[in-house]
Amino acid sequence: MSGLKAIDPIDRQETLGGMAHRSLRSALMAGNFRPGEKITIRAVAAVLNVSMTPAREALFNLVAEGILELDQNRTVRIPALTPERVAEITAIRLSLEKLATEAATAIIDDETVDRIEAFHNELVDHFAAKDYAAMIEANWKVHFTLYEAAGMPTLLKMIESLWLTVGSYLVTIYPDFATPADGLPHHEKLIGALRTRNASVAAQAIATDIQFSAEALTRAVAHHEERRLDGTLPLSRKL
C-alpha cells in the first residue's frame, strides 16, 4: 500500500456529461427553445456529437434542477409558464438579485464596471438593429457580469436557475410585449450607481429592471396560453 503514496492524483477534466449540461444551460439561457418544446436524448447526442449516456445525464440533471420537466410519458420538455409562476419567480429574483447587486457594488472595480457598460452599449446597438436575440444575450452579460462580481457562487447558481426557467419566453417578449427603449434607463441608472459605489441605488435599478421585464413576461405568457387554448399555437417542435 505504501507504494500508492507515490502516485499523483488523476487530473480529472470535465466529463462529457458536464460539458453537455453546460451547453444545454447556455442554449436555455439564450432562449433557443420554445415553451413546451420536446427535447430528446438522441437529438441532444447528435447535436453535441456525444454518445447517448452524457446526453441523458445532461438532460436528467436539468430535470432534477427543475429547469426541464419530465411528463407522464417520460418525455423531457421545456416547461410552460403561468402568470402565477412568473409572479413567484419574480419575487425570488428581486430578493436574490438585489442581494447580489449590493454585494457586488461594495467590491466591484472600475474595469468590471467598464465591461458592464460595454455590454449595455452592445445591447443598445442590437436594439437599434432589431436583433432581439443578440440584445437578450447582451442583457444577460450585463446582469451576470455584475452578479459574478459579488463573489458568491452559490447565489450566482440560484439566480442562473431562475433565468433558465424563463429563458424560452425571452425571445417572445420583444417587440410585441415590451419596448426595449423603456428598459434602457434602468441599466443607465445601474451603471451610474456602480460608478459611485452606491449599493442602494444600484439595487433599486436592478429591481426596477426585473419588474419591467416581469410585466412583459406576464403578458407574453398570458398570450401564449390564450393561443394554446384557442388552437392557434403551432405544435411544439421536437429537438
C-alpha positions in Angstrom: 0.0 0.0 0.0 2.9 2.3 0.7 3.7 2.4 -3.0 0.4 4.1 -3.7 1.6 7.2 -1.9 3.9 8.0 -4.7 1.2 8.1 -7.3 -0.1 11.5 -8.2 -3.9 12.0 -8.2 -5.6 11.8 -11.6 -6.2 15.2 -13.1 -9.9 14.9 -13.9 -11.1 17.0 -16.7 -14.8 18.0 -17.1 -16.9 15.0 -18.1 -18.8 14.8 -21.4 -22.0 14.9 -19.4 -20.8 18.0 -17.7 -19.9 19.7 -20.9 -23.3 18.7 -22.4 -25.1 20.0 -19.4 -23.2 23.4 -19.7 -24.0 23.6 -23.4 -27.7 23.0 -22.8 -27.8 25.5 -20.0 -26.3 28.1 -22.3 -28.8 27.4 -25.0 -31.7 27.6 -22.5 -30.4 30.9 -21.1 -30.3 32.3 -24.6 -33.9 31.4 -25.2 -33.1 29.0 -28.0 -36.1 26.8 -27.2 -39.8 27.3 -27.4 -42.2 26.9 -24.4 -43.4 23.3 -24.3 -40.8 22.1 -26.8 -39.7 18.4 -26.5 -36.0 17.6 -26.2 -34.9 14.0 -26.9 -31.8 12.3 -25.7 -31.0 11.2 -29.3 -31.2 14.7 -30.7 -29.1 16.2 -27.9 -26.4 13.5 -28.6 -26.5 14.2 -32.3 -26.2 18.0 -31.9 -23.4 17.9 -29.4 -21.6 14.9 -31.0 -21.6 12.8 -27.9 -23.0 9.4 -27.0 -26.4 8.8 -25.5 -25.0 8.4 -22.0 -23.7 12.0 -21.5 -26.7 13.4 -23.3 -29.1 11.5 -21.0 -27.0 12.7 -17.9 -27.2 16.3 -19.0 -31.0 16.2 -19.7 -31.9 14.5 -16.5 -29.7 16.7 -14.4 -31.6 19.7 -15.8 -34.9 17.9 -14.9 -33.6 17.3 -11.3 -32.7 21.0 -11.1 -36.3 21.9 -12.1 -35.2 23.6 -15.4 -36.8 21.0 -17.6 -39.8 18.8 -16.9 -40.5 15.1 -17.4 -44.1 14.4 -18.4 -46.1 11.2 -17.7 -44.8 9.7 -20.9 -41.2 10.3 -19.7 -40.7 13.0 -22.4 -38.4 15.8 -21.5 -39.7 19.2 -22.4 -39.4 22.9 -21.8 -41.9 23.8 -19.0 -44.8 26.1 -19.9 -45.1 29.1 -17.5 -48.2 30.5 -16.0 -48.7 34.1 -14.7 -48.7 32.7 -11.2 -45.3 31.0 -11.7 -43.9 34.2 -13.2 -45.0 36.1 -10.1 -43.3 33.6 -7.9 -40.1 33.7 -9.9 -40.1 37.5 -9.9 -40.4 37.7 -6.2 -37.5 35.4 -5.7 -35.4 37.2 -8.4 -36.0 40.5 -6.6 -34.6 39.1 -3.4 -31.6 37.3 -4.8 -30.6 39.8 -7.5 -30.8 42.8 -5.2 -28.6 40.9 -2.7 -26.1 40.1 -5.4 -26.1 43.7 -6.7 -25.5 45.1 -3.2 -22.7 42.7 -2.5 -21.1 43.3 -5.9 -21.3 47.1 -5.6 -19.3 47.1 -2.4 -16.3 45.4 -4.1 -16.6 46.0 -7.8 -13.6 47.5 -9.7 -13.7 50.1 -12.4 -12.6 47.6 -15.1 -15.7 45.4 -14.4 -18.0 48.5 -14.5 -16.4 49.3 -17.8 -17.3 45.8 -19.1 -20.9 46.1 -17.9 -21.2 49.5 -19.7 -19.7 48.0 -22.9 -22.3 45.1 -22.8 -25.0 47.7 -22.3 -23.8 49.6 -25.3 -23.9 46.4 -27.3 -27.5 45.9 -26.2 -28.3 49.4 -27.4 -26.8 48.7 -30.8 -28.6 45.4 -31.1 -31.9 47.1 -30.3 -31.3 49.7 -33.0 -30.7 46.8 -35.4 -33.8 45.0 -34.1 -31.6 42.0 -33.4 -33.6 40.9 -30.4 -31.8 37.6 -29.8 -28.4 39.3 -29.7 -30.0 42.0 -27.5 -31.1 39.4 -25.0 -27.6 37.9 -24.9 -26.1 41.3 -24.2 -28.6 41.9 -21.4 -27.6 38.6 -19.9 -24.0 39.7 -20.0 -24.8 43.0 -18.2 -26.6 41.2 -15.4 -24.3 38.2 -14.9 -21.1 40.3 -15.1 -22.5 42.2 -12.2 -23.6 39.2 -10.2 -20.3 37.3 -10.8 -18.6 40.3 -9.3 -20.3 39.6 -5.9 -18.0 36.6 -5.5 -20.9 34.4 -4.2 -21.0 31.3 -6.4 -23.9 29.6 -4.6 -26.1 32.8 -5.0 -25.0 33.0 -8.7 -26.1 29.5 -9.4 -29.5 30.1 -7.8 -30.0 33.2 -10.0 -28.9 31.3 -13.1 -31.6 28.6 -12.4 -34.3 31.3 -12.3 -33.2 32.8 -15.6 -33.1 29.4 -17.2 -36.7 28.8 -16.1 -37.9 31.8 -18.1 -35.4 31.6 -21.0 -37.7 30.0 -23.5 -40.1 33.0 -23.2 -37.4 35.8 -23.5 -37.4 35.8 -27.3 -41.2 36.1 -27.4 -41.2 39.4 -25.4 -39.8 41.7 -28.0 -41.1 43.6 -29.8 -44.8 42.6 -29.1 -44.9 42.8 -25.3 -42.3 45.4 -24.4 -40.4 48.3 -25.9 -36.7 47.8 -25.2 -36.1 51.5 -25.1 -38.3 51.7 -22.0 -35.8 49.4 -20.2 -32.6 51.2 -21.1 -32.8 53.8 -18.4 -32.7 51.1 -15.7 -29.3 50.0 -16.9 -28.0 53.6 -17.2 -29.1 54.2 -13.6 -27.4 51.0 -12.6 -24.1 51.9 -14.2 -24.1 55.4 -12.7 -24.7 53.9 -9.2 -21.9 51.4 -9.8 -19.5 54.2 -10.7 -20.2 55.9 -7.4 -20.4 52.6 -5.4 -24.0 53.4 -4.3 -25.3 50.0 -3.4 -28.9 51.0 -2.6 -29.4 52.9 -5.8 -27.8 50.1 -7.8 -30.1 47.5 -6.2 -33.2 49.7 -6.9 -32.2 50.0 -10.5 -32.0 46.2 -10.8 -35.3 45.8 -9.0 -37.0 48.2 -11.5 -35.4 46.4 -14.4 -36.7 43.0 -13.1 -40.2 44.4 -12.6 -40.2 45.8 -16.1 -39.2 42.5 -17.7 -41.6 40.6 -15.4 -44.6 42.6 -16.6 -43.7 42.0 -20.2 -43.1 38.3 -19.5 -46.5 38.0 -17.8 -48.2 39.5 -21.0 -46.2 37.1 -23.2 -47.1 34.1 -21.0 -50.8 35.0 -21.0 -50.8 35.4 -24.8 -49.1 32.1 -25.2 -51.8 30.4 -23.1 -54.6 32.1 -25.0 -53.2 30.8 -28.3 -52.8 27.3 -26.8 -56.4 27.2 -25.7 -57.9 28.5 -28.9 -55.7 26.2 -31.0 -53.8 28.8 -32.9 -50.5 28.0 -31.3 -48.3 25.9 -33.6 -47.4 22.4 -32.4 -44.2 22.4 -30.4 -41.3 21.1 -32.4 -39.1 18.3 -31.2 -35.3 18.6 -30.8 
